[in-house]
Amino acid sequence: MCGIAGIVSWCSEKKIEDLVSRMITPIRHRGPDDYGIWKDSQTGIGLGHRRLSILDLSIHGHQPMCSSSGRFVIAYNGEIYNFAQIRDELIKTKMAPEWQGHSDTEVLLAAIDAWGIEKAIKKARGMFSIALWDKKKKQLNLIRDRVGEKPLYYGIVQGRFVFASELKAITAIANNSLQIDRNALVEYMRFGYVPSPASIYKNIKKLSPGHILTISSLSDPSIPQAYWSLDTEEQVKCRSDLAGCNDNELITLVHDTLRDTIGLQMTSDVPLGAFLSGGVDSSTIVALMQAQSDRKIRTFTIGFNEKEFDEAPYAKAVAQHLGTEHTELYVTAQDAEAIVPEIPVIYDEPFADSSQIPTTLVSRLTKQYVTVSLSGDGGDELFAGYPRYQLTEALWNRMNGVPLSFRKLSSAMLSSISAQGWDRVLGLLPKNRRQTINGRRVHRLAQLMTATDIGEMYVRLMSQWQPEEALVLGIDGQQYSPISWLQTKSPIEAMRRWDVQQYLCDDLLVKVDRASMSSSLESRAPLLDHKIVELAFALPERMLIRGDKGKWVLRQVLDRYVPRNLIERPKVGFAIPLGNWLREPLRDWAESLLHPSILKEQGLLDEKQVSFMWQQHLSGQYDRSTYLWNILMFQAWNSSTLNNIL
């Protein structure tokens, strides 16, 4: 696991090495073990690399690395898990070079030399962001893994093409030339993250997962090209083949594919462990790790003193049953208070998934013992684990039978009373009911009632601030943009696809990547191996949902290793008691960022809406922490960066 950065200016530039050095310095945490720069001053290209040594700890794993032919130079972040098989294939077909070491980087370069870029990438199973310079064609190729586990930003800054693993590498040489993109800010406030391919800055983008971007010159910009999707002919055939299999055959197929994938991802020349929450996903990963290990697997979890948020006892019970070497850390409000000032620097771009706090803390705990940790990320999206899938489908089926004109009229009536007005009316209800019914939820129902398809309804459910609420100033025509492909799939599959392509990629994987890499810890997600992803989307839906429970097939796999009574419980997620923390230990910090005079001077957010919601939260009448956290994380980021030109 590493960090990469680089520049192409397409002209002679003597200071190219200095510029690349300035870029890789702020991302040292991604690779504290080694660094390297390769340059061609005549072309004006420089590639930089920070190394976290995982495989081949010797100098033979140093990057940037040149291919044996001398044609290609690579700076690469990630892991190719099946590099040994690729190496064997190259040897068998007599296309292998004279090996210098045993790193996956050297094997990847040899595969590119032998087969070309796209064929080599399609053979690779792993997580990666790659910068590959082709000396012969004078082309830069940027490549991102299929699901988006590893980040890659790019754009034009002061006449140069730049790229990097994190934005801070780009801002290091931007000289305050970057501007906040208010349209991206709208999307951030809506979702709590900036969806790909946008970034918070104008003219800087994220490379979409499963894509290759080829740059030949600044005057000839390229459009990223997909090299992988869920709709290939092979995927259609796989779906057809599995349709005739019975339950036991499919359970065995999922089990064996998971076992083999996890076995691949346990390859490491440094200590390895796993995050364990005690839920289905992480417990399955740990169970299959322990089954393939001749020593106790190290497992790690975070707990909370507030019982409604604490899953540590469940994780401990699973660890004891599996016989792992288990470590847990209990998080207090004081721990959160101490880490909050670091969040904007760690996440580098506004990011408001509040589980970023425990994820960062558990990464720091884990790094004390191991350098690589496996996680259960992706299980809910791939295997339909979220209850919201069934709930959305049921709600849409009920509303779809009502004429749209009547729904629009009803929506207008509900919306005609302000959220504050509804709050006053609903304030007459008992306090326990006011915790679940409030003015914003009435307005949310009104918004859902006008949805023209289930896709629009689902995306609205996944949103916090809606675009039409106009929280962000200076933007005209804020509205919902429908996702057309949602109309062509089964509802459950459509929602899973949206989650994989946006929520998983731009929220969950960003959270884990930045949290783990801030501690120089490599996090691996076996469930996101593309073979698992393709299998999950080829399975008949009966294998995913039975009754009111999702992840049915994963539960059957886990039943082989862990008793059901240790797993079955209501879904909690990696949540924190944020509402209480904002009213107490984090209150002074929050108020310093939300003061109306500050918001008014910035001219980005509607200070009246913000102030009203903050007062509602402080009163204890309603929990507005989710909405407020989006604002607070943006304000904290904006105040911490030098590049906040409006």
MIBA-71890 format. One record per residue (C-alpha): x, y, z negated; residue in three letters. Coordinates in steps of 0.02 Angstrom, whole numbers, plus 32768, in hexadecimal, padded with zeros to 4 digits. Layout:
REM MIBA-71890
     u     v     w  rest
     X     Y     Z   ALA
...
***
This chain:
REM MIBA-71890
     u     v     w  rest
  8000  8000  8000   MET
  8046  80A7  8032   CYS
  8027  8157  8070   GLY
  8048  8199  811F   ILE
  8050  8244  8171   ALA
  8093  8291  820E   GLY
  8096  8316  8294   ILE
  809B  8321  8351   VAL
  80BD  83CC  839E   SER
  80EB  8393  844F   TRP
  817F  8407  8457   CYS
  822F  8413  8412   SER
  8224  8439  8359   GLU
  82BE  8437  82EC   LYS
  8260  8447  8247   LYS
  81F4  83AD  8265   ILE
  824A  8349  81DC   GLU
  822F  83D3  815C   ASP
  8175  83DD  8188   LEU
  815C  8321  8176   VAL
  81BC  8321  80D3   SER
  8147  83A7  8090   ARG
  80B3  833C  80C4   MET
  80E8  829A  806F   ILE
  811F  82ED  7FCD   THR
  806D  830A  7F89   PRO
  803E  8254  7FAB   ILE
  80D0  8208  7F4E   ARG
  8054  81AE  7EDB   HIS
  801E  8142  7F6E   ARG
  80CF  8100  7F7F   GLY
  814A  8125  7EF3   PRO
  81C6  809A  7F21   ASP
  8211  80DE  7FC1   ASP
  81F9  8160  804A   TYR
  8230  817A  80FD   GLY
  8223  81F2  818F   ILE
  823A  81CE  8247   TRP
  8243  825D  82C3   LYS
  8260  828C  8377   ASP
  8283  8345  8373   SER
  827D  8356  8430   GLN
  81CB  8315  8438   THR
  819E  8367  8394   GLY
  8161  82C8  8341   ILE
  817F  8295  828E   GLY
  813A  8200  822D   LEU
  8143  81FA  8170   GLY
  8127  816B  80F8   HIS
  811C  8152  803C   ARG
  812F  809C  8008   ARG
  80DE  8036  7F7E   LEU
  813E  7F93  7F8E   SER
  80CB  7EFB  7F90   ILE
  8115  7E84  8012   LEU
  81CF  7E75  803A   ASP
  8213  7EE8  7FB5   LEU
  82BA  7EF5  8010   SER
  82F6  7F7B  8089   ILE
  82AD  7F12  8117   HIS
  8201  7F52  80E5   GLY
  8235  8009  80F6   HIS
  81C9  807C  8161   GLN
  81B7  80CF  81DA   PRO
  81EE  8031  8235   MET
  8221  8019  82EB   CYS
  81EE  7F80  834E   SER
  8274  7F08  8389   SER
  825B  7F46  843C   SER
  8278  7FF8  8403   GLY
  81D6  8031  8456   ARG
  8165  8048  83BE   PHE
  817B  80A2  8318   VAL
  80FD  8086  828D   ILE
  80CB  80D9  81EA   ALA
  8047  806C  819A   TYR
  7FDE  8068  80FD   ASN
  7F8C  7FC6  80C8   GLY
  7FA0  7F0A  80D1   GLU
  7F8F  7E89  815D   ILE
  7F5A  7DF0  80FA   TYR
  7F6E  7D71  8187   ASN
  801B  7DAD  81BB   PHE
  8065  7D00  819A   ALA
  7FED  7CB0  8217   GLN
  8011  7D38  8297   ILE
  80CA  7D1D  827D   ARG
  80B6  7C61  8299   ASP
  8053  7C81  8339   GLU
  80DB  7CF4  837B   LEU
  815F  7C70  8355   ILE
  80F8  7BE4  83A2   LYS
  80DD  7C46  8444   THR
  8196  7C7A  8446   LYS
  816A  7D32  843E   MET
  81B9  7D53  8394   ALA
  824F  7DC6  837F   PRO
  82E5  7D9F  8311   GLU
  8296  7DC0  8268   TRP
  82ED  7E39  81F3   GLN
  827F  7E1B  815A   GLY
  81D4  7DD6  812A   HIS
  8165  7E71  8121   SER
  80BA  7E7C  8172   ASP
  80F3  7F1F  81C4   THR
  8179  7EC6  8229   GLU
  80FD  7E40  825E   VAL
  807C  7EC2  8292   LEU
  80FD  7F1D  82FD   LEU
  8132  7E78  834D   ALA
  807C  7E51  8375   ALA
  8065  7EFC  83C6   ILE
  8104  7EE2  842C   ASP
  80C6  7E37  8464   ALA
  800B  7E52  8480   TRP
  7FEB  7F0C  8488   GLY
  7F98  7F7C  8407   ILE
  7EE1  7F4A  8410   GLU
  7EFB  7E8E  841A   LYS
  7F75  7E93  8388   ALA
  7EFE  7EFB  831E   ILE
  7E6C  7E87  8345   LYS
  7ED2  7DF3  8306   LYS
  7EFE  7E4C  8263   ALA
  7E98  7E2C  81C6   ARG
  7EB6  7EB6  814A   GLY
  7EA0  7F68  8110   MET
  7F07  7FEC  8167   PHE
  7F20  8099  81AD   SER
  7FA8  809B  8230   ILE
  800A  811F  828F   ALA
  8062  80D0  8323   LEU
  80D2  8133  8398   TRP
  80EC  80EB  8447   ASP
  8193  812E  8486   LYS
  8174  80EF  8536   LYS
  80CB  8143  854F   LYS
  80EE  81D1  84D5   LYS
  8049  81AD  847E   GLN
  8015  81AE  83C8   LEU
  7F96  812A  8397   ASN
  7F35  813D  82F5   LEU
  7EDA  809F  82BD   ILE
  7E66  8082  8229   ARG
  7E2A  7FDB  81E4   ASP
  7D7F  7F98  820E   ARG
  7D20  7FCA  8170   VAL
  7D84  8062  813B   GLY
  7DE2  8025  80A2   GLU
  7E77  8096  80C9   LYS
  7E62  8150  80EF   PRO
  7EA5  81B3  8183   LEU
  7E8C  826D  81A3   TYR
  7EC0  82C9  8241   TYR
  7EAE  836E  829B   GLY
  7F03  8407  82E5   ILE
  7F5A  847B  826B   VAL
  7FB8  8514  82AA   GLN
  7FCE  84CA  8357   GLY
  800B  8420  831D   ARG
  7FB1  8379  8318   PHE
  7FBB  8338  8265   VAL
  7F81  829D  820A   PHE
  7F8C  8259  8158   ALA
  7F47  81DE  80D9   SER
  7F08  826E  806E   GLU
  7ED8  8322  808E   LEU
  7F59  8365  8015   LYS
  7FE1  8331  808F   ALA
  7F91  839E  8115   ILE
  7F6F  8433  80A4   THR
  8027  842F  8071   ALA
  8057  8476  811C   ILE
  7FB6  84D2  8149   ALA
  7FE9  8579  80FA   ASN
  7F37  85A0  80C4   ASN
  7EF8  8592  8178   SER
  7E6F  8512  8152   LEU
  7DBB  8549  813C   GLN
  7D2D  84F4  80E0   ILE
  7CAC  84AB  8156   ASP
  7C02  84E0  8111   ARG
  7BA9  8459  8176   ASN
  7C18  83D7  8123   ALA
  7BF2  842A  807C   LEU
  7B38  840F  809C   VAL
  7B58  8356  80B9   GLU
  7BC7  834D  801F   TYR
  7B41  839A  7FAF   MET
  7AC4  8322  7FF8   ARG
  7B26  8281  7FE0   PHE
  7BB0  82AA  7F63   GLY
  7C35  828A  7FE8   TYR
  7C5F  82CA  8096   VAL
  7C27  8247  8116   PRO
  7CA0  8213  819F   SER
  7CDA  824F  821A   PRO
  7CCF  82FB  81CA   ALA
  7D3D  833E  813F   SER
  7D20  83D4  80CD   ILE
  7D8E  843B  8142   TYR
  7D67  8479  81EF   LYS
  7DD0  8426  8277   ASN
  7E09  8397  8205   ILE
  7DB5  82EF  821C   LYS
  7DB9  8240  81D6   LYS
  7DDA  81B4  8252   LEU
  7D40  8144  8250   SER
  7D57  808F  8217   PRO
  7D7A  8012  82A1   GLY
  7DBB  8098  8319   HIS
  7E5C  80C4  8375   ILE
  7E88  8177  83A2   LEU
  7F0C  818F  842A   THR
  7F5F  823A  8439   ILE
  7FC7  8264  84D3   SER
  7FCC  8321  84CA   SER
  7F74  83AF  8473   LEU
  7F27  83E7  8518   SER
  7EDD  833A  8535   ASP
  7E7D  830D  8496   PRO
  7E40  825B  8487   SER
  7D9E  8215  8444   ILE
  7DB2  8186  83C6   PRO
  7D89  80DC  8411   GLN
  7D39  804D  83B0   ALA
  7D97  7FA8  83AE   TYR
  7D1C  7F4F  8339   TRP
  7C62  7F50  8311   SER
  7BDA  7EDF  82CD   LEU
  7B88  7ECF  8378   ASP
  7C07  7E6C  83DD   THR
  7BD7  7DD4  8445   GLU
  7C32  7D66  83C6   GLU
  7BC8  7DAD  833A   GLN
  7B26  7D8F  8398   VAL
  7B5C  7CDB  83BA   LYS
  7B8D  7CC1  8303   CYS
  7AE1  7CFD  82CC   ARG
  7A8F  7C84  8344   SER
  7AFC  7BF2  830B   ASP
  7AD7  7C10  8253   LEU
  7A1B  7C1D  826E   ALA
  7A0E  7B5F  8277   GLY
  7A74  7B3A  81DA   CYS
  7A21  7B08  8136   ASN
  7A3F  7B60  8090   ASP
  7AC5  7AE8  8050   ASN
  7B28  7AF5  80F1   GLU
  7B26  7BB2  80E9   LEU
  7B53  7BB7  8030   ILE
  7BE9  7B48  8054   THR
  7C1B  7BB4  80E9   LEU
  7C15  7C53  807F   VAL
  7C73  7BFE  7FF1   HIS
  7CFE  7BBB  8060   ASP
  7D12  7C5E  80C0   THR
  7D1C  7CC0  801E   LEU
  7D98  7C45  7FD2   ARG
  7E0B  7C4D  8068   ASP
  7E01  7D0B  8073   THR
  7E27  7D22  7FBB   ILE
  7EB8  7CA9  7FCB   GLY
  7F00  7D16  8056   LEU
  7EEC  7DB4  7FEE   GLN
  7F46  7D68  7F59   MET
  7FE8  7D70  7FBC   THR
  805D  7DE9  7F64   SER
  8113  7DFB  7F2F   ASP
  80DC  7E5F  7E95   VAL
  8066  7E3A  7E01   PRO
  7FAE  7E2A  7E30   LEU
  7F08  7E33  7DD1   GLY
  7E50  7E60  7DE7   ALA
  7DCC  7EDB  7DAE   PHE
  7D3F  7E81  7D53   LEU
  7C97  7ECE  7D26   SER
  7C3E  7E2A  7D01   GLY
  7BC7  7E41  7D94   GLY
  7BAD  7DCA  7E26   VAL
  7C2D  7E18  7E9C   ASP
  7CC5  7E2B  7E2D   SER
  7CA0  7D88  7DD2   SER
  7C9D  7D2B  7E77   THR
  7D44  7D76  7EAA   ILE
  7D95  7D4B  7E03   VAL
  7D4C  7C9B  7E00   ALA
  7D92  7C73  7EAC   LEU
  7E39  7CC2  7E7F   MET
  7E49  7C5C  7DE1   GLN
  7E17  7BBD  7E3D   ALA
  7EAC  7BD6  7EB3   GLN
  7F2C  7C0A  7E31   SER
  7F9C  7B9F  7DC5   ASP
  7FA8  7C29  7D43   ARG
  7F2C  7C98  7CE9   LYS
  7EED  7D28  7D54   ILE
  7EF7  7DD2  7CFF   ARG
  7E4F  7E2C  7CF8   THR
  7E23  7EDD  7CC5   PHE
  7D84  7F38  7C94   THR
  7D45  7FDD  7C4E   ILE
  7CC7  7FEB  7BC0   GLY
  7C60  8078  7B72   PHE
  7C28  8094  7AC0   ASN
  7B7A  80BF  7B03   GLU
  7B2A  8012  7B0F   LYS
  7AB9  803B  7BA3   GLU
  7B54  8059  7C0F   PHE
  7BC4  7FD2  7BC7   ASP
  7BE4  7F36  7C30   GLU
  7C87  7F07  7BDA   ALA
  7C39  7E7B  7B6F   PRO
  7BF7  7E27  7C0E   TYR
  7CA0  7E32  7C62   ALA
  7CF4  7DEB  7BC7   LYS
  7C7D  7D56  7BC3   ALA
  7CA1  7D2E  7C7B   VAL
  7D5C  7D41  7C5D   ALA
  7D56  7CCA  7BC9   GLN
  7CF5  7C4A  7C2F   HIS
  7D6F  7C52  7CC1   LEU
  7E07  7C57  7C50   GLY
  7E54  7CF9  7C91   THR
  7ECD  7D69  7C32   GLU
  7E54  7DF6  7C10   HIS
  7E73  7EAD  7BE0   THR
  7DEF  7F30  7BBC   GLU
  7DF0  7FEA  7B98   LEU
  7D62  804B  7B48   TYR
  7D46  80F9  7B90   VAL
  7D10  818A  7B23   THR
  7CD0  8237  7B4D   ALA
  7D7B  8278  7B1C   GLN
  7DCB  8208  7BA0   ASP
  7D57  8251  7C22   ALA
  7D7A  8301  7BE8   GLU
  7E35  82E4  7BF8   ALA
  7E2C  829E  7CA9   ILE
  7DAC  8314  7CF6   VAL
  7E2C  839D  7D1F   PRO
  7E8F  831C  7D84   GLU
  7DFC  82E3  7DEF   ILE
  7E05  836C  7E75   PRO
  7EBD  8347  7E92   VAL
  7EA4  828A  7E95   ILE
  7E11  828F  7F0D   TYR
  7E58  831A  7F79   ASP
  7DAF  8340  7FC8   GLU
  7D0B  8365  7F6C   PRO
  7CCD  82BD  7F2A   PHE
  7C42  82A4  7EAB   ALA
  7C29  81EC  7E84   ASP
  7C37  81FA  7DC7   SER
  7C76  8147  7DB9   SER
  7D19  8193  7DFA   GLN
  7D43  81B0  7D42   ILE
  7D3C  80FB  7D04   PRO
  7D86  80BE  7DA9   THR
  7E1C  8130  7D92   THR
  7E2F  80FA  7CDD   LEU
  7E23  8040  7D02   VAL
  7EA4  8057  7D8C   SER
  7F1C  80A6  7D10   ARG
  7EFE  8018  7C96   LEU
  7F19  7F95  7D1D   THR
  7FB9  7FE4  7D5E   LYS
  8009  7FC9  7CB3   GLN
  8007  7F0D  7CD6   TYR
  7FFD  7EEF  7D93   VAL
  801C  7F46  7E39   THR
  7F8F  7EF6  7E9D   VAL
  7EDA  7EDE  7E66   SER
  7E49  7E8B  7EC1   LEU
  7D98  7ED0  7EB3   SER
  7CE6  7E9D  7EDF   GLY
  7CC1  7F37  7F48   ASP
  7C48  7F1A  7FD8   GLY
  7BDC  7E90  7F8E   GLY
  7B3E  7EF8  7F7C   ASP
  7B47  7F41  802B   GLU
  7B73  7E9E  8084   LEU
  7B02  7E28  8024   PHE
  7A6E  7E9C  7FFF   ALA
  7A8D  7EB2  7F45   GLY
  7A3B  7F5C  7F2F   TYR
  7985  7F57  7EF4   PRO
  7968  7FF5  7F5A   ARG
  7964  7F8E  7FFA   TYR
  78C6  7F32  7FCA   GLN
  787A  7FCC  7F76   LEU
  7894  8039  8010   THR
  784B  7FB5  8083   GLU
  77B2  7FA3  8012   ALA
  7799  805F  8005   LEU
  77A7  8075  80C0   TRP
  772C  7FE7  80E2   ASN
  76AF  803B  8070   ARG
  76C5  80EA  80B7   MET
  76D1  80B4  816C   ASN
  761A  8081  8167   GLY
  75E7  8134  8140   VAL
  75DA  81AD  81D4   PRO
  766F  8222  81DE   LEU
  75FC  82BA  81E6   SER
  75AF  828B  813E   PHE
  765B  826A  80F2   ARG
  7699  8313  812E   LYS
  7601  8368  80E3   LEU
  7619  830E  803D   SER
  76D2  8338  8041   SER
  76AB  83F0  805F   ALA
  7633  83F2  7FCB   MET
  76B3  83A2  7F58   LEU
  773A  8419  7F95   SER
  76CC  84B3  7F85   SER
  76ED  84B0  7ECA   ILE
  77A2  84D1  7EA0   SER
  7809  844E  7E47   ALA
  780B  84C3  7DB2   GLN
  774D  84CD  7DBA   GLY
  773D  8412  7DBA   TRP
  77B4  840C  7D27   ASP
  7741  847E  7CC4   ARG
  76AA  8412  7CED   VAL
  7706  836F  7CCC   LEU
  774A  83B9  7C2B   GLY
  76A1  8392  7BE0   LEU
  76C8  82D8  7BF1   LEU
  7719  8276  7B63   PRO
  77D6  828C  7B5E   LYS
  77FA  81D7  7B8F   ASN
  7798  81EF  7C30   ARG
  77F1  8293  7C57   ARG
  7895  8234  7C65   GLN
  7854  81DA  7D00   THR
  77DC  825A  7D4D   ILE
  780E  830C  7D75   ASN
  77F9  8394  7DF5   GLY
  788C  8361  7E60   ARG
  784B  82AF  7E6B   ARG
  77A1  82EE  7E9F   VAL
  77F6  8352  7F27   HIS
  785E  82BA  7F56   ARG
  77BF  8255  7F6C   LEU
  777D  82E2  7FD9   ALA
  7819  82D9  8043   GLN
  7809  821D  8056   LEU
  7754  822A  808A   MET
  7783  8286  812A   THR
  7805  8206  8161   ALA
  77E7  81CD  8214   THR
  7845  812A  8200   ASP
  788F  80C0  8176   ILE
  793D  80FE  81A3   GLY
  7910  81B0  8179   GLU
  78BD  8177  80D9   MET
  7955  8114  80A3   TYR
  79D3  819D  80C5   VAL
  7968  8217  8063   ARG
  7965  819D  7FD2   LEU
  7A23  8196  7FDB   MET
  7A2F  8253  7FD3   SER
  7A35  82C8  7F3D   GLN
  7A24  837A  7F7C   TRP
  79BE  837A  801D   GLN
  79F9  83E8  80AE   PRO
  7956  8449  80B2   GLU
  796F  847F  7FFE   GLU
  79F3  84F8  8043   ALA
  7A67  84EF  7FAD   LEU
  7AF7  851C  8021   VAL
  7AEF  85D0  805C   LEU
  7B12  860D  810C   GLY
  7ACF  8575  8168   ILE
  7A38  857E  81DD   ASP
  79CD  84ED  8213   GLY
  79FA  8471  818B   GLN
  7996  83D6  81B0   GLN
  7997  8319  81AE   TYR
  79EC  82C4  8241   SER
  799C  8219  8263   PRO
  7A08  817E  8274   ILE
  79C7  812F  8314   SER
  7A10  8081  82FE   TRP
  79AC  8067  825F   LEU
  7911  8052  82CB   GLN
  7958  7FBE  832A   THR
  7985  7F4A  8299   LYS
  7924  7EF1  8212   SER
  790C  7F6E  8183   PRO
  797D  7F14  8108   ILE
  7A08  7EFF  8188   GLU
  79F7  7FB4  81C1   ALA
  7A0D  7FF5  8110   MET
  7AA2  7F82  80F3   ARG
  7AF2  7FC0  8193   ARG
  7ADB  8076  8161   TRP
  7B28  8052  80B8   ASP
  7BBF  7FF9  8104   VAL
  7BDC  8082  8184   GLN
  7BC5  8116  8110   GLN
  7BA8  80F8  8056   TYR
  7C29  806D  8044   LEU
  7CAA  80BF  80B4   CYS
  7C9C  8173  8078   ASP
  7C6A  815B  7FC3   ASP
  7C9B  80B4  7F75   LEU
  7D3B  8096  7FD6   LEU
  7D75  8149  7FC2   VAL
  7D57  813A  7F07   LYS
  7DBE  809C  7EF7   VAL
  7E4A  80D2  7F6D   ASP
  7E6B  8179  7F19   ARG
  7E55  8137  7E68   ALA
  7EC8  80A2  7E80   SER
  7F4B  80FB  7EE9   MET
  7F55  818A  7E6C   SER
  7F9F  8105  7DF9   SER
  8007  80B5  7E84   SER
  7F97  801B  7E79   LEU
  7F62  7FB9  7F13   GLU
  7EAB  7F87  7F13   SER
  7E70  7EFD  7F87   ARG
  7DBB  7ED3  7FB1   ALA
  7DAC  7E20  7FF3   PRO
  7CF2  7E33  8019   LEU
  7D1F  7EB7  809A   LEU
  7D8C  7E44  8103   ASP
  7D3C  7E52  81AE   HIS
  7D1D  7D96  81B4   LYS
  7CB2  7DA6  8117   ILE
  7C5A  7E42  815A   VAL
  7C30  7DEB  81FE   GLU
  7BF3  7D50  81A3   LEU
  7B86  7DB5  812C   ALA
  7B2F  7E0D  81BD   PHE
  7B18  7D69  821B   ALA
  7AC0  7D11  818A   LEU
  7A04  7CFA  8190   PRO
  79B0  7D76  811B   GLU
  796D  7CE8  80AE   ARG
  7A21  7CCC  8075   MET
  7A2B  7D7E  8033   LEU
  7984  7D9B  7FDC   ILE
  7916  7D20  7F80   ARG
  7883  7D63  7F1F   GLY
  78B9  7E0B  7ED9   ASP
  7973  7DE2  7ECE   LYS
  79FC  7E0A  7F49   GLY
  7AA5  7DB6  7F64   LYS
  7A52  7D0C  7F5B   TRP
  7ADD  7CB0  7FB6   VAL
  7B65  7D01  7F4B   LEU
  7B09  7CCB  7EAF   ARG
  7B07  7C18  7EF0   GLN
  7BC2  7C1F  7F0D   VAL
  7BE0  7C66  7E5F   LEU
  7B72  7BE0  7E11   ASP
  7BFC  7B63  7E39   ARG
  7C71  7BBD  7DC0   TYR
  7C0F  7C25  7D42   VAL
  7B6C  7BFC  7CE4   PRO
  7ADA  7C66  7D21   ARG
  7AB3  7CA7  7C71   ASN
  7B5A  7D04  7C6C   LEU
  7B2F  7D64  7D0A   ILE
  7A74  7D85  7D11   GLU
  7A47  7E30  7CCC   ARG
  7A00  7ED4  7D0E   PRO
  7A74  7F2D  7D89   LYS
  7AD0  7FBF  7D36   VAL
  7B5B  7FF3  7DAD   GLY
  7BFB  804A  7D79   PHE
  7B9E  80DA  7D26   ALA
  7BD4  8151  7C9D   ILE
  7B6E  81B5  7C1D   PRO
  7B89  8252  7C85   LEU
  7AEA  82AB  7C4E   GLY
  7B1D  82AD  7B97   ASN
  7BD2  82D7  7BBF   TRP
  7B9E  8372  7C21   LEU
  7B38  83B0  7B8D   ARG
  7BC3  8393  7B0F   GLU
  7C7E  8378  7B2F   PRO
  7C7C  83B3  7BE4   LEU
  7C06  8446  7BCB   ARG
  7C89  84D1  7BC0   ASP
  7CE3  848F  7C5A   TRP
  7C3F  8485  7CBA   ALA
  7C05  8533  7C8A   GLU
  7CAA  857E  7CC0   SER
  7C8A  853A  7D6F   LEU
  7BCF  855D  7D79   LEU
  7BCC  8611  7D3E   HIS
  7B57  8674  7DB2   PRO
  7BD6  86FF  7DCE   SER
  7C57  8681  7E0D   ILE
  7BDA  862D  7E82   LEU
  7B9F  86D5  7EC3   LYS
  7C50  8710  7EE6   GLU
  7C79  8670  7F45   GLN
  7BDE  8681  7FB0   GLY
  7BD0  85C7  7FD3   LEU
  7B44  8589  7F61   LEU
  7A9D  85D0  7F28   ASP
  7AC6  8604  7E76   GLU
  7A0D  8611  7E44   LYS
  79EA  855A  7E6E   GLN
  7A88  8524  7E15   VAL
  7A65  858A  7D78   SER
  79B1  854D  7D6A   PHE
  79E6  8497  7D76   MET
  7A73  84AF  7CF9   TRP
  79FC  84FA  7C79   GLN
  7981  846D  7C94   GLN
  7A0B  83EF  7C72   HIS
  7A4A  8448  7BD7   LEU
  799B  844F  7B8F   SER
  7994  8391  7B92   GLY
  78ED  8396  7BEA   GLN
  7933  8340  7C84   TYR
  79D5  82EB  7CB4   ASP
  7A1A  834E  7D49   ARG
  7AC9  8309  7D3B   SER
  7ACF  82B9  7DE8   THR
  7AA5  835B  7E41   TYR
  7B14  83C3  7DD1   LEU
  7BA9  834E  7DE4   TRP
  7BA8  836C  7EA0   ASN
  7BB6  8426  7E80   ILE
  7C35  8416  7DF5   LEU
  7CA9  83A7  7E5A   MET
  7CA3  8420  7EEB   PHE
  7CC3  84B5  7E79   GLN
  7D52  845C  7E23   ALA
  7D9E  842E  7ECA   TRP
  7D85  84DB  7F12   ASN
  7DD6  852F  7E7D   SER
  7E6A  84B8  7E81   SER
  7E9A  84CB  7F37   THR
  7EF6  855C  7F85   LEU
  7E9B  853F  8029   ASN
  7DF1  8584  7FF7   ASN
  7DE1  8606  807E   ILE
  7D28  8618  80A4   LEU
***
